[in-house]
Amino acid sequence: MNATATTRPSRGDRLLSGIERVGNRLPEPFALFTILFLITAAVSTALAWAGVVVQVPGKDEPVAIQGLFTGDGIAWFTTTLGENYIGFPPLVTVATILLAIGIAEKSGFLAAAIRFTIGSAPRWLLPYTVGFVGVVGSIMADSAFVVIPPLAALAFKAAGRHPVAGLLGGFAAAGAGYSTNIFPTSLDALFAGITNAVIPTVPALAESATEVNPLSNYWFNIVAALVLSLVAGWVIDRIVEPRVERAGVSRDEVNPETAQLMTDTRAIRIVGDEQTVAESREPDVEAALSPREKKALAWACTAFVLIGVAMVVFALLPDSPWRNEAGHFLPKSPLLASIVFIIFAFFSVSGYVYGRVAGTVRGFRDVPVMMGAALRDMISFLVLAFVLGQFIALFNWSGIGSWIAVTGAEGLQNAGVSGFPVIIGFIVLCSLLNLFIISGSSMWTLMAAVFVPMFGILGFEPAFIQAAFRVGDSATQVMTPLNPYMVVLLTMLRKYEPSAGLGTVMARMIPFVVPFWVVWVLILTLFYVLDLPLGPGVGIMIGD
């Protein structure tokens, strides 16, 4: 009998195994929200039959709960099914932004920018560069989990450092800092759409709170992204790499079967005249760019800057149509309402310029192909959005969301619980749920429906609750076995450490989770205490 067979699992392994078992019992997001929709329908009907009413702030008369399984409810649902889906707010912004980011990603622009940033960093700065690229890499959505870790490993190895430290650091930074970025992303649009969808639950909140847009958390995101990049770099340099060295993990490949995965650049190229996109797997890929790729990146960055300059000049014109009636940009203006267009212009034009120079795009006819590939990547979200839209619509129409918000807010006030401690409790709850519900859109749909109105009644801006959710939504996702990309990382890790298991990966991620969570909470606390704006024209408390 070998030693492995007789070794009893540690307490940490048993805890992680328990999380995995519980998580595996949860339905898939579509089934989960279908169940929640039916529960909401049943509860709303029971409350309607019981004659429950709620005094919603902003309304003179109490509002009666409406039940789905009533005559009015059935009429409402059967006549608004399509409207509930198409009217799901995130669809408007997310789909548009993803079309542009799809051009930038499929042309190879984003991957080239990442490879250049990592490959050009000096040895001592490399961990912090990987941390920054990992956090900012969330602009590529889930692709960041596949692209960044192997490139970071290659860069570490080329610099004479341990490649496994780069591998782990790239994955951790991309995952634990997923909800923040120095650039506006499709995730900002997604969260903003979900937040705005539930604000009308409380009319007084809709009248007094600031409408959320993709830039409502922008100042907070910039600070968090930069600070967390430094934290990730410090953890890689001072904790992860020394521990990997002490563990005797090989610096060289010992499992050639996974070698191909480590050299997969996931760079997308157009193939012939067919409406398809193929992945490029080059056996000798390096973090360094070829001369042609460098030239293409320089042209793309130049285009990026020129677009920014042109937009700034246009906005600063005295009679610019982007100004509001008072001639300003805050708190509301056509400029802030044009954020989706601005993001689209930046990434679509820069991605196209890169592709033309690099040869990955042959002409304008390839643009719809890349856009189509981007939409195919979000098919699962488009399907999930159908049931999310029905759930949000029922929550608002029935009045059950208002009832929960008002009842919950009164309960917190009667218990003497208010202020920032309530927000900390909310973050803890999000962090725990994040171990089981990996989809950020699914969890925010669930949490926003209850907590945005509830905390809005207590005086918090919806954008602030959204910022708090970002903290809890990201930090713990790199240590849960329900994260499907954990298996991808494990496969990459086994190239150097064949005996590694899922528990190995989780243990290696914990040094990132704790400091990320603590530092992120401290950043949010700083914004709260100093009453700093979260984004253009958005404060902490309603009316500030």
C-alpha positions as CSV (number, residue, x, y, z in Angstrom):
1,M,0.0,0.0,0.0
2,N,1.5,3.3,-1.0
3,A,1.8,6.4,1.2
4,T,-0.7,8.4,-0.8
5,A,-3.4,5.8,-0.2
6,T,-3.0,5.9,3.5
7,T,-2.7,9.7,3.9
8,R,-5.7,11.2,5.6
9,P,-7.1,14.3,4.0
10,S,-6.3,17.5,5.9
11,R,-9.0,19.7,7.4
12,G,-8.6,22.2,4.6
13,D,-9.0,19.4,2.0
14,R,-12.2,18.2,3.7
15,L,-13.5,21.8,3.8
16,L,-12.8,22.3,0.1
17,S,-14.4,18.9,-0.7
18,G,-17.5,19.9,1.3
19,I,-17.7,23.1,-0.8
20,E,-17.4,21.1,-3.9
21,R,-20.2,18.7,-2.9
22,V,-22.6,21.5,-1.9
23,G,-21.8,23.5,-5.0
24,N,-22.3,20.5,-7.3
25,R,-25.8,20.2,-5.9
26,L,-26.8,23.7,-7.0
27,P,-28.7,23.8,-10.3
28,E,-27.2,25.5,-13.4
29,P,-27.9,29.2,-13.5
30,F,-30.8,28.8,-16.0
31,A,-32.5,26.2,-13.9
32,L,-31.6,28.1,-10.7
33,F,-33.4,31.2,-11.9
34,T,-36.3,29.3,-13.3
35,I,-36.8,27.8,-9.8
36,L,-36.4,31.3,-8.2
37,F,-39.0,32.7,-10.7
38,L,-41.5,30.0,-9.7
39,I,-40.8,30.6,-6.0
40,T,-41.3,34.3,-6.5
41,A,-44.5,33.6,-8.4
42,A,-45.9,31.3,-5.6
43,V,-44.9,33.7,-2.8
44,S,-46.3,36.8,-4.6
45,T,-49.6,34.9,-5.2
46,A,-49.8,33.9,-1.5
47,L,-49.1,37.5,-0.4
48,A,-51.7,38.8,-2.9
49,W,-54.4,36.4,-1.6
50,A,-53.5,37.4,2.0
51,G,-54.0,41.1,1.1
52,V,-50.5,42.2,2.0
53,V,-49.7,45.8,1.2
54,V,-46.6,47.8,1.6
55,Q,-46.0,51.5,2.1
56,V,-43.4,52.3,-0.5
57,P,-41.4,55.5,0.1
58,G,-42.4,58.0,-2.6
59,K,-46.0,56.8,-2.9
60,D,-49.0,58.3,-1.0
61,E,-51.0,55.1,-1.0
62,P,-49.9,51.6,0.1
63,V,-49.1,49.3,-2.7
64,A,-50.8,45.9,-2.8
65,I,-48.7,42.8,-3.7
66,Q,-49.7,41.3,-7.1
67,G,-49.6,37.6,-7.6
68,L,-48.6,35.8,-10.8
69,F,-51.0,33.0,-10.5
70,T,-54.0,35.3,-10.6
71,G,-56.1,36.6,-13.5
72,D,-54.1,39.9,-13.8
73,G,-50.8,38.0,-13.3
74,I,-51.4,35.5,-16.1
75,A,-52.5,38.3,-18.4
76,W,-49.4,40.4,-17.6
77,F,-47.0,37.5,-18.1
78,T,-48.5,36.2,-21.3
79,T,-48.5,39.7,-22.9
80,T,-45.0,40.8,-21.8
81,L,-42.9,37.6,-22.2
82,G,-40.9,39.0,-25.1
83,E,-40.8,42.5,-23.7
84,N,-39.4,41.2,-20.4
85,Y,-36.6,39.5,-22.4
86,I,-35.7,42.1,-25.0
87,G,-36.1,44.8,-22.3
88,F,-33.6,43.2,-20.0
89,P,-31.4,46.3,-19.6
90,P,-27.9,44.7,-19.8
91,L,-28.7,43.3,-23.3
92,V,-28.6,46.8,-24.8
93,T,-25.2,47.8,-23.6
94,V,-23.4,44.4,-23.2
95,A,-24.1,43.2,-26.7
96,T,-22.9,46.4,-28.3
97,I,-19.7,46.6,-26.3
98,L,-18.9,43.0,-26.9
99,L,-19.1,43.5,-30.6
100,A,-16.3,46.1,-30.4
101,I,-14.2,44.1,-27.9
102,G,-14.7,41.1,-30.1
103,I,-12.9,42.9,-32.9
104,A,-10.0,43.9,-30.6
105,E,-9.8,40.3,-29.3
106,K,-10.3,38.3,-32.4
107,S,-7.8,40.5,-34.4
108,G,-5.2,39.7,-31.7
109,F,-4.9,43.3,-30.5
110,L,-5.6,42.6,-26.8
111,A,-3.4,39.5,-26.7
112,A,-0.5,41.4,-28.4
113,A,-0.9,44.2,-25.8
114,I,-0.7,41.7,-23.0
115,R,2.3,39.9,-24.5
116,F,4.2,43.2,-25.0
117,T,3.5,44.4,-21.5
118,I,4.6,41.2,-19.9
119,G,7.5,40.5,-22.3
120,S,9.1,43.9,-21.9
121,A,9.1,44.0,-18.1
122,P,12.5,43.8,-16.3
123,R,13.1,40.9,-14.0
124,W,12.4,42.7,-10.7
125,L,9.2,44.3,-12.1
126,L,7.8,41.2,-13.7
127,P,5.6,40.0,-10.8
128,Y,3.9,43.4,-10.6
129,T,3.5,43.6,-14.4
130,V,1.8,40.2,-14.3
131,G,-0.4,41.4,-11.5
132,F,-1.4,44.5,-13.5
133,V,-1.9,42.6,-16.7
134,G,-4.0,40.0,-14.9
135,V,-6.3,42.5,-13.3
136,V,-6.7,44.6,-16.4
137,G,-7.0,41.5,-18.5
138,S,-10.6,41.1,-17.4
139,I,-11.4,43.3,-20.4
140,M,-11.0,40.0,-22.4
141,A,-13.7,38.4,-20.2
142,D,-13.1,34.6,-19.6
143,S,-10.4,34.5,-22.2
144,A,-8.1,36.1,-19.7
145,F,-8.0,32.9,-17.7
146,V,-6.6,31.0,-20.7
147,V,-4.3,33.7,-22.3
148,I,-2.6,35.3,-19.4
149,P,-1.3,32.5,-17.1
150,P,0.7,30.6,-19.8
151,L,2.2,33.9,-21.1
152,A,3.2,34.9,-17.6
153,A,4.8,31.5,-17.1
154,L,6.8,32.0,-20.4
155,A,7.9,35.5,-19.3
156,F,9.0,34.3,-15.9
157,K,11.0,31.4,-17.4
158,A,12.7,33.7,-19.9
159,A,13.7,36.1,-17.1
160,G,15.2,33.3,-15.0
161,R,12.4,33.2,-12.5
162,H,10.1,30.3,-11.6
163,P,7.5,29.8,-14.4
164,V,4.9,28.3,-11.9
165,A,4.9,31.6,-9.9
166,G,4.0,33.4,-13.1
167,L,1.4,30.8,-14.0
168,L,-0.3,31.0,-10.6
169,G,0.0,34.8,-10.3
170,G,-1.5,35.4,-13.8
171,F,-4.5,33.3,-13.0
172,A,-5.0,34.7,-9.5
173,A,-4.8,38.3,-10.6
174,A,-7.2,37.7,-13.5
175,G,-9.7,36.0,-11.3
176,A,-9.5,37.7,-7.9
177,G,-9.5,41.1,-9.5
178,Y,-12.0,40.3,-12.2
179,S,-14.6,42.9,-11.3
180,T,-12.3,45.9,-11.6
181,N,-10.3,47.5,-14.4
182,I,-8.7,50.8,-15.5
183,F,-10.8,50.6,-18.6
184,P,-14.6,50.4,-18.9
185,T,-15.6,46.9,-19.9
186,S,-18.7,45.0,-20.8
187,L,-19.0,43.9,-17.2
188,D,-19.5,47.5,-16.2
189,A,-22.3,47.7,-18.7
190,L,-23.8,44.4,-17.5
191,F,-23.8,45.4,-13.8
192,A,-25.2,48.9,-14.5
193,G,-28.0,47.5,-16.6
194,I,-29.0,45.0,-13.8
195,T,-28.8,47.8,-11.2
196,N,-31.0,50.2,-13.1
197,A,-33.5,47.4,-13.7
198,V,-34.3,47.2,-10.0
199,I,-34.2,50.8,-9.0
200,P,-37.8,51.5,-10.0
201,T,-38.9,49.1,-7.3
202,V,-38.9,52.1,-4.9
203,P,-40.3,55.2,-6.6
204,A,-38.5,57.5,-4.1
205,L,-35.3,55.8,-4.9
206,A,-35.9,56.2,-8.6
207,E,-36.5,59.9,-8.1
208,S,-33.6,60.7,-5.9
209,A,-30.8,58.2,-6.7
210,T,-28.3,58.7,-9.4
211,E,-28.8,56.6,-12.5
212,V,-26.1,54.0,-12.9
213,N,-24.0,53.8,-16.1
214,P,-20.8,51.9,-17.1
215,L,-18.7,54.7,-15.6
216,S,-20.5,55.0,-12.2
217,N,-17.8,53.0,-10.4
218,Y,-14.9,54.2,-12.6
219,W,-12.8,56.2,-10.0
220,F,-13.2,53.3,-7.6
221,N,-12.3,50.8,-10.2
222,I,-9.1,52.7,-11.2
223,V,-7.9,52.9,-7.6
224,A,-8.8,49.2,-6.9
225,A,-7.2,48.0,-10.1
226,L,-3.9,49.8,-9.5
227,V,-3.7,48.8,-5.8
228,L,-4.7,45.2,-6.4
229,S,-2.1,45.0,-9.1
230,L,0.6,45.9,-6.6
231,V,-0.8,43.5,-4.0
232,A,-0.8,40.7,-6.6
233,G,2.8,41.5,-7.5
234,W,3.9,41.5,-3.9
235,V,2.2,38.2,-3.2
236,I,3.8,36.6,-6.3
237,D,7.3,38.0,-5.4
238,R,7.3,37.5,-1.7
239,I,5.0,34.5,-1.0
240,V,4.2,32.4,-4.0
241,E,7.5,32.2,-5.7
242,P,9.5,31.4,-2.5
243,R,7.0,28.7,-1.5
244,V,7.2,27.1,-5.0
245,E,10.9,27.1,-4.8
246,R,10.9,25.5,-1.3
247,A,8.4,22.9,-2.5
248,G,10.9,21.9,-5.1
249,V,8.6,22.3,-8.1
250,S,10.4,21.8,-11.3
251,R,11.3,24.9,-13.5
252,D,11.2,22.7,-16.6
253,E,8.5,20.7,-18.3
254,V,8.1,17.3,-16.8
255,N,4.8,16.4,-18.4
256,P,5.1,17.0,-22.2
257,E,1.5,16.0,-22.8
258,T,0.3,19.4,-21.6
259,A,3.0,21.3,-23.4
260,Q,0.7,22.4,-26.2
261,L,-1.7,24.0,-23.7
262,M,1.1,26.3,-22.5
263,T,2.0,27.4,-26.0
264,D,-1.6,28.1,-27.0
265,T,-1.8,31.9,-27.7
266,R,-5.5,31.8,-28.5
267,A,-4.9,34.4,-31.1
268,I,-7.8,34.5,-33.5
269,R,-7.4,34.7,-37.2
270,I,-9.9,34.8,-40.1
271,V,-9.8,31.7,-42.3
272,G,-10.4,32.2,-46.0
273,D,-13.8,33.4,-47.1
274,E,-15.6,31.2,-44.6
275,Q,-17.6,32.7,-41.8
276,T,-15.4,31.0,-39.2
277,V,-12.8,31.9,-36.7
278,A,-9.9,29.6,-36.0
279,E,-7.5,29.4,-33.0
280,S,-3.8,29.7,-33.7
281,R,-1.6,27.1,-31.9
282,E,2.0,27.8,-32.6
283,P,4.5,25.4,-31.0
284,D,7.2,28.0,-30.6
285,V,5.2,30.9,-29.2
286,E,7.1,33.3,-27.0
287,A,6.0,36.2,-24.9
288,A,8.0,38.6,-27.2
289,L,6.2,40.0,-30.2
290,S,7.4,39.6,-33.8
291,P,8.5,42.8,-35.6
292,R,5.3,42.8,-37.6
293,E,3.2,42.4,-34.4
294,K,5.2,45.3,-32.8
295,K,4.4,47.5,-35.8
296,A,0.8,46.6,-35.7
297,L,0.6,47.3,-31.9
298,A,2.2,50.7,-32.4
299,W,-0.3,51.6,-35.1
300,A,-3.2,50.4,-33.0
301,C,-2.1,52.3,-29.9
302,T,-1.7,55.4,-32.1
303,A,-5.2,55.0,-33.3
304,F,-6.4,54.5,-29.7
305,V,-4.7,57.8,-28.6
306,L,-6.0,59.8,-31.6
307,I,-9.6,58.7,-31.0
308,G,-9.2,59.8,-27.4
309,V,-7.8,63.2,-28.4
310,A,-10.6,63.7,-31.0
311,M,-13.3,62.9,-28.4
312,V,-11.7,65.2,-25.8
313,V,-11.6,68.1,-28.3
314,F,-15.2,67.4,-29.4
315,A,-16.4,67.4,-25.8
316,L,-14.6,70.6,-24.9
317,L,-16.1,72.6,-27.7
318,P,-18.2,75.4,-26.2
319,D,-21.3,74.3,-28.1
320,S,-20.6,70.6,-27.9
321,P,-23.7,68.4,-28.2
322,W,-22.2,66.2,-25.5
323,R,-22.9,69.0,-22.9
324,N,-26.1,69.3,-20.9
325,E,-28.4,72.3,-21.0
326,A,-26.3,74.1,-18.4
327,G,-23.2,73.5,-20.5
328,H,-21.7,70.9,-18.1
329,F,-21.1,67.2,-18.1
330,L,-22.3,66.3,-14.6
331,P,-24.4,64.9,-13.1
332,K,-26.1,64.0,-16.4
333,S,-25.2,64.8,-19.9
334,P,-25.2,63.3,-23.4
335,L,-21.5,62.6,-22.9
336,L,-22.2,60.2,-20.0
337,A,-25.0,58.7,-22.1
338,S,-22.6,58.1,-24.9
339,I,-20.3,55.8,-22.9
340,V,-21.3,52.7,-24.9
341,F,-20.5,54.5,-28.2
342,I,-17.1,55.8,-26.8
343,I,-16.0,52.3,-25.7
344,F,-17.2,50.9,-29.1
345,A,-15.1,53.4,-31.0
346,F,-12.0,52.9,-29.0
347,F,-11.8,49.1,-29.3
348,S,-13.4,48.5,-32.7
349,V,-11.1,51.0,-34.5
350,S,-7.9,50.0,-32.7
351,G,-8.6,46.3,-33.1
352,Y,-9.3,46.8,-36.8
353,V,-6.1,48.8,-37.3
354,Y,-4.0,46.2,-35.5
355,G,-5.5,43.4,-37.6
356,R,-4.9,45.2,-40.9
357,V,-1.2,45.8,-40.1
358,A,-0.6,42.4,-38.5
359,G,-2.4,40.6,-41.3
360,T,-5.0,38.9,-39.1
361,V,-7.7,41.0,-40.8
362,R,-7.7,41.3,-44.6
363,G,-10.4,43.9,-45.0
364,F,-13.7,45.3,-43.8
365,R,-15.5,42.1,-44.8
366,D,-13.8,40.4,-41.9
367,V,-15.4,42.8,-39.4
368,P,-18.8,41.1,-39.3
369,V,-17.0,37.7,-39.0
370,M,-15.2,38.9,-35.8
371,M,-18.4,40.4,-34.5
372,G,-20.2,37.2,-35.1
373,A,-17.6,35.3,-33.3
374,A,-17.9,37.7,-30.3
375,L,-21.7,37.1,-30.3
376,R,-21.2,33.3,-30.4
377,D,-19.0,33.7,-27.3
378,M,-22.0,35.2,-25.5
379,I,-24.7,32.8,-26.6
380,S,-24.9,31.3,-23.1
381,F,-25.5,34.8,-21.7
382,L,-28.2,35.5,-24.3
383,V,-30.0,32.3,-23.3
384,L,-29.6,33.0,-19.6
385,A,-30.8,36.6,-20.0
386,F,-34.2,35.2,-21.0
387,V,-34.9,33.8,-17.6
388,L,-33.1,36.7,-15.8
389,G,-35.3,39.2,-17.6
390,Q,-38.4,37.3,-16.5
391,F,-37.2,37.1,-12.9
392,I,-36.4,40.8,-12.7
393,A,-39.7,41.8,-14.4
394,L,-41.8,39.6,-12.1
395,F,-39.9,40.9,-9.0
396,N,-40.7,44.5,-10.0
397,W,-44.3,44.0,-11.3
398,S,-45.5,41.9,-8.3
399,G,-44.2,44.4,-5.7
400,I,-42.5,41.6,-3.8
401,G,-39.2,43.3,-4.3
402,S,-40.6,46.5,-2.7
403,W,-42.0,44.5,0.1
404,I,-38.7,42.8,0.8
405,A,-36.8,46.0,0.6
406,V,-39.0,48.0,2.9
407,T,-39.4,45.2,5.4
408,G,-35.6,44.5,5.4
409,A,-34.7,48.2,5.8
410,E,-37.2,48.6,8.7
411,G,-35.8,45.5,10.3
412,L,-32.2,46.8,10.1
413,Q,-33.2,50.2,11.4
414,N,-35.2,48.6,14.3
415,A,-32.2,46.5,15.2
416,G,-30.0,49.5,15.2
417,V,-27.9,48.2,12.4
418,S,-26.9,50.9,9.9
419,G,-24.0,52.6,8.2
420,F,-20.9,50.9,6.9
421,P,-21.1,47.7,9.0
422,V,-24.2,46.7,7.0
423,I,-22.1,47.0,3.8
424,I,-19.4,44.8,5.3
425,G,-22.0,42.2,6.1
426,F,-23.2,42.4,2.5
427,I,-19.7,41.9,1.2
428,V,-19.2,38.9,3.4
429,L,-22.4,37.4,2.1
430,C,-21.4,38.0,-1.5
431,S,-18.0,36.4,-0.9
432,L,-19.6,33.2,0.6
433,L,-22.2,32.9,-2.2
434,N,-19.4,33.4,-4.8
435,L,-18.0,30.0,-3.7
436,F,-21.2,28.5,-5.1
437,I,-22.5,30.9,-7.8
438,I,-19.7,31.6,-10.2
439,S,-21.7,33.6,-12.7
440,G,-21.4,37.3,-11.8
441,S,-24.4,38.3,-13.8
442,S,-26.5,35.6,-12.1
443,M,-25.4,36.5,-8.6
444,W,-25.8,40.3,-9.1
445,T,-29.3,39.8,-10.6
446,L,-30.2,37.9,-7.4
447,M,-28.5,40.3,-5.0
448,A,-29.4,43.5,-6.7
449,A,-33.1,42.7,-6.7
450,V,-33.1,42.6,-2.9
451,F,-30.3,44.8,-1.7
452,V,-30.3,47.8,-4.1
453,P,-33.8,48.8,-3.0
454,M,-33.2,47.8,0.6
455,F,-30.0,49.8,1.0
456,G,-31.4,52.6,-1.1
457,I,-34.1,53.1,1.5
458,L,-31.3,53.4,4.0
459,G,-29.7,56.2,1.9
460,F,-27.0,54.4,-0.1
461,E,-26.6,55.2,-3.8
462,P,-27.2,52.1,-6.0
463,A,-23.8,52.6,-7.5
464,F,-22.2,52.2,-4.1
465,I,-24.0,48.9,-3.4
466,Q,-22.8,47.8,-6.9
467,A,-19.2,48.7,-5.9
468,A,-19.5,46.7,-2.7
469,F,-20.8,43.7,-4.7
470,R,-17.7,43.9,-6.9
471,V,-15.5,43.2,-3.8
472,G,-17.4,40.1,-2.7
473,D,-17.9,38.9,-6.3
474,S,-14.3,38.5,-7.3
475,A,-11.8,37.7,-4.5
476,T,-13.0,34.2,-3.6
477,Q,-13.7,32.8,-7.1
478,V,-10.1,31.6,-7.6
479,M,-10.4,29.1,-4.7
480,T,-13.7,27.5,-5.4
481,P,-13.8,24.1,-7.2
482,L,-16.9,25.3,-9.1
483,N,-14.7,27.7,-11.1
484,P,-14.4,25.7,-14.4
485,Y,-11.1,27.5,-15.2
486,M,-9.5,25.9,-12.1
487,V,-9.3,22.7,-14.2
488,V,-7.6,24.5,-17.0
489,L,-5.1,25.9,-14.6
490,L,-4.6,22.5,-13.1
491,T,-3.8,21.1,-16.5
492,M,-1.2,23.8,-17.0
493,L,0.3,23.3,-13.6
494,R,0.7,19.6,-14.1
495,K,3.2,20.4,-16.9
496,Y,5.6,21.3,-14.1
497,E,4.1,19.4,-11.2
498,P,2.4,16.1,-12.4
499,S,1.3,15.2,-8.9
500,A,-0.7,18.4,-8.4
501,G,-4.4,18.1,-7.7
502,L,-7.3,20.5,-7.4
503,G,-6.5,20.9,-3.7
504,T,-3.0,22.0,-4.7
505,V,-4.4,24.7,-6.9
506,M,-6.8,25.9,-4.2
507,A,-4.0,26.0,-1.6
508,R,-1.8,28.0,-3.9
509,M,-4.6,30.6,-4.5
510,I,-5.4,31.3,-0.8
511,P,-2.3,33.7,-0.4
512,F,-4.0,35.9,-3.0
513,V,-7.6,35.6,-1.8
514,V,-7.1,37.0,1.8
515,P,-5.0,40.1,0.9
516,F,-7.2,40.9,-2.1
517,W,-10.3,40.8,0.0
518,V,-8.9,42.8,2.9
519,V,-7.3,45.5,0.7
520,W,-10.3,45.8,-1.5
521,V,-12.5,46.3,1.5
522,L,-10.1,48.9,2.9
523,I,-10.3,50.8,-0.4
524,L,-14.1,50.8,-0.3
525,T,-13.9,51.9,3.4
526,L,-11.6,54.8,2.4
527,F,-14.0,55.9,-0.3
528,Y,-16.9,55.8,2.3
529,V,-15.0,57.6,5.1
530,L,-13.7,60.3,2.9
531,D,-17.0,60.5,0.9
532,L,-15.1,60.2,-2.4
533,P,-17.0,60.0,-5.7
534,L,-17.2,56.5,-7.1
535,G,-17.4,57.8,-10.6
536,P,-18.3,60.9,-12.6
537,G,-21.2,62.5,-10.6
538,V,-21.8,59.5,-8.3
539,G,-21.3,59.7,-4.6
540,I,-21.8,57.3,-1.6
541,M,-25.1,58.5,-0.1
542,I,-28.2,59.7,-2.0
543,G,-28.4,63.5,-2.0
544,D,-24.7,64.1,-1.4
